[in-house]
């Protein structure tokens, strides 16, 4: 059935709102697009293919396409695994991993495994993505993962080779058991101790699932317990960041956006290591709200400068120009960005 012009215009407007700086506006648009169903497919695919679009918008497009088609668009997800946008690439890997572990879709699982195997063995695929795929494949039965890891153990990239060999020898720990059971112990301190002891050796995809479990427990807890669980979640983000993982960057970004909630040193440390340009609005707003809190403002400035450096931004970059338009109060922060890129970049 043809799409009425007015409906098509409404779809276009909703797709455009997926790039909105306001998280609530983005979530509202995503919910409405999901309800509209398959007719939104072409516009969402166009957004997914637009490499100039914000990371958060392209991730939403991929997830909405998955919801409206009631299956992961495997070819589209595989195509963006090599995208320069790391957050989008890792999100695509995660979706492929969900299909891989779904016994109800054996045909799709086989195709997902083919895509992931091809990508992880391809030395032209960026290292970060290959490491994420290795961690994901480590959850497979030995008969499926063994041939792939044997090949990777001789990879020309020594980091890839070491990770593949390590996945053979690392025993399953408490974090993996909690992740598999989808249940955490009642005491936050026990989880924090496990993160300290096992975090560096636990597959990144497992840590990502534990982030979600902690967030769920945090929301259901009393005020006192909520603060404790939030602190543990920050520790887990810092652990992920120390491994160079952006697998839970979406959660870190949402935490930065919650300016009415306190933010601990672990969250700030993680943000300084892995935050991207899509986090700059939240960082700027928090900096403004920090008021006379000199320590927090200093930490946020350090994070801001780290992102600007990583993303090779300058004061005239569109992302900073738009940020200043939306948040004039952050002018002093934006003014600390360099006017020009360093020579050779």
N, C-alpha and C positions, 0 to 999 in steps of 0.2 A: 504494500500500500504506500503511495507516495506521501512524503512528509509535507504538510501544509506550510507555506512560507512563513506564517506567523509563528508556527511551532518551531521551525528551523531557526528563526531569529531568537526565540526564547532559549533554545539549546545553545546557540552561540554565546548568548549573554551569560548563561550558567557556566559554560566551559571557561569563559574569560574570568569568572569569579574564582576559579580554582587557583588563580595567581594572586588573589587578594592578600594584602598584608594581615588582615584580620582572620585569625584562625576560625572563629565562629562562622564568618561569612563563607570561608572555604568549605567547612563541614556541612553547612546548609546547602550549598550548591551541589556538593557531592551526593548528599542524600536525595535531592530532587532529580539529579541526573540518573541515579540508580533506579528511581521509581519510573522514569520515562522509558527505561529499557533499551532494547536493541537499536532503536532509531538514533540513539546518541553515538553509536559506534564510529561512524566516519569522522565526526568532529573530535572525538576523544583520540582516535588514531592519529589524526593530524596534529593534535597537541603533543602526543607521545613522540612523534617524529620531529617535532620542532626543537632542535638543539639549543635554541636561544631562549626557550621558555624556562621559567624558574623550576628548580628541582622539585619543590613541593607540589607543583601543578602536574608535572609529568608523572610523578609517583601516584598521585590521585587518579590520573587518567588510566594508568595501568591497572590499578586496583578496581576502579569502576568498570572497566572493560571485563575484568574477571567476574565481577558480580552480575553484570547484565547478561553475559553470555553463559553464566553458570559453569564456566570452566576457565582455567588459565589459558590465555592466548599464547600457547607455547612458543610459536615462531617469533611473535613480537617480543616476548620476554627474553628469548635467547638472543635476539638481535641487539637489545639494549644492554646486555651484559658487558659488552665491550665499549659502552658509551663513556665518554670522559666524565660524565656526571656520576661520581662514585656512589652517592646515596641511591640514585635511580638504579644503577647497575646491581648493587647489593640487594635492593628490594626485589629486582627481577630474579636474582639467584634464590632468594627466599621463597618466592612464589613457585619456582621450578622445584624447589625442595619439598614444598607442600604436596605437589602432585606426585613426586617421587615416593613419598611415604604413605600415599593413600591407596590402600588395597582395593578400594571400590572401583578404581579406574586403571586396570592393568595395562590397557593399550596406551593410555596417556602417560602412565608411569614409565613405560619403556621408551617413549619418545623423549620424555624429560631426561631420562638417564643418558640417552644418546646425545642430546644437546650438551648436558653437563660434562660428559666424558670428552666430547670433542673440544669443548672450550678449555677444560683444565689441562689438556695435553697440548694445546696450541700455545707455543712460546711467544706469540705476538700479543696474546691477551695480557692486559696489565696484571702485575703481580698481586695487587690487592684482591682483585676478583678471583684469581686462581687460588689464593689462600682460602678465601671464603668457600669456594667450591670444595676444596679438599676437606675442610671442616664439616661440610654438609655430607659428603660422600662417606665420611668416617662412620656415619650412623648406619650404613648399609651392612647386610650380612657379609662375612669375610669372602665368600665365593664370588660376590659381585665387586667388592672394592679391591680385592687383592691384586688382580691383573693391572688395574689402573695405578695403584700405589707402587707396584713393582716398577712400572714404566717411569713414574715420577721420581722414584728414588735415584734415578740416573739423570735427572733433568739438569740442563746447563745452568739453571738458576739455583744456586746453592741454598737459598732460603726455601724455595719450593721443595727441593730434594729433602732438606732436613725436616720440614713439616710432614711430608709424606711418610718418612721413616718413623717419626715420632708418633704418628697416629697408630702405627702397629703396636707400639710398646707401652703406650700410656693406659693404665688401668682406669676403669670407670670409677668415679668418685661420688661423693655425696651430692654435688650439684647436678650431675647427670641423672642420678636416681630421682632426685626431687623433680627435675625437669620431665623425666619420663612418666612419673606418677602424677604430675601436675598438682603437686601438693608440697607446701613448705612446712617446716617445723614451726611451732607457735612462738618461738623466741627469736627475735631479730639478731641477737648476739651470736647465736649458733650459726646463722646464715653468714654473718659477717666473718666469723672465724673460718668458715669453709671457703669463702671467697679469698681471704688472705692466704690460706694454705694451698688451694687448688686452682684458683682463678687462672693463673698463667699457663696451666697445663690442660685446662678444660676447653673443648671445642667451642669456637666463638658462637656457633649457632645455638649451642646449649646455653651459653651466657645470655644470649638474646632472649631465649624463652624464659629464663629466670627473671630477667628484667620485667617481663609482662606479669609473671606470677607475683613478684614483689609489688608492682604497681596495683594489682588487683587487691592484694592484702592491705596495702596502704590505704586505699579508698574505703575499705570496709572496717577500718580500725577506729578506735577512739582517738581523741586529739593527741594524747601522750604517746600512744603506740604509733600513731601515724607519723609523728616526727622521727621516731626510731627507725621505722621501715623506710622512710624517705632517705635517711642517712645511709642505710644499707644500699639502697638503690643508687645513691651517688657513688658509693665505693665501687659498685659493680660497673658503673659507667667509666670510672677512672681506670679500672682494670681492663675494660675493653679498649679504651683509648690508648693505654700503654702498649697494647698489641697492634695498634694502628687500625683498629676496626671501626667502621662507621655503621655497623649493622643495626645499632639502636639509636642512630642519630636523630630519628624522628622523635623519640621520647625525650632526648636531651633538649631538642629544640622546643618542644612543648613545655618542658620544665622551665626553660629560660623565659618563655612567654608568660608564665604565671607570676606576675610581678607582686601579687599580694601574698605569695608564699615565700618563706625564707629559702635561701639557696646556700648550701654548704660548700666547703672548700673542695670536696671531691668532684662535685658537679663543675665547679669553676675550672679545676685542673683538667677535667675531661674536655670541656669546651675549648680551653686554650690549645689543646692538642688536635682536636678533630672538627671543631665547629666550621661550618662553611658559610658562604655568602648569604644563604637563606636564613641564617641565624642572626644576621647583623641588625635587623629591625628589633628583635627581642633584646639583643645586647644593648642597643641604644636606649630603648624604653626603660630597661632596668637601670641603666646608668643615670638616667634622668630621675627616676624614682628613688635612687639611692640617697639623694639629697646630700646631707652633711656626713654620711658614712664614708669617711676618707678611704678606709681599707677596701671596702667593696667597690667604690668607684675606681680605685687604682687597679684592682683585679679585673674589672670589666674593661678598662682601657687596655690592659695587657692582652686580653682575649681579642678585643677589637683589632689591635695592631697585628696579632698573630694571624687572624683571618685575612686581613688586608694584604699581608705579606704572602700568605699561602695562595690566595686567589689573584695575586699580582694586580691589585686594584690601585687606582690613583683617585685623587679628589674629584676628577671630572668623570669617573666611571659611572655609567648609567645607574648601577645599583646604589651608589652613594648619593647621586643626585636625587634619585627617587626617595631614598631614606630621609634626606634633609627636607624634601617637600612634605613628607608625611609627618616628620617629627622635628620641627624647627628648633625645639629646645635642645636637641642634640648637636647643634651647630658647632659647639666647641670641641666635641668629640670628633666629628667628621673633619674638622679643620686640622686635626693631627695627622690625617692621611697624607702621604706624599703628593706633591703636585704632578710629578712625572714618574714614570717607571724607571727603575735603575737601568743604566745602559746595559745592553746585552740581553735584556729580558724581552 
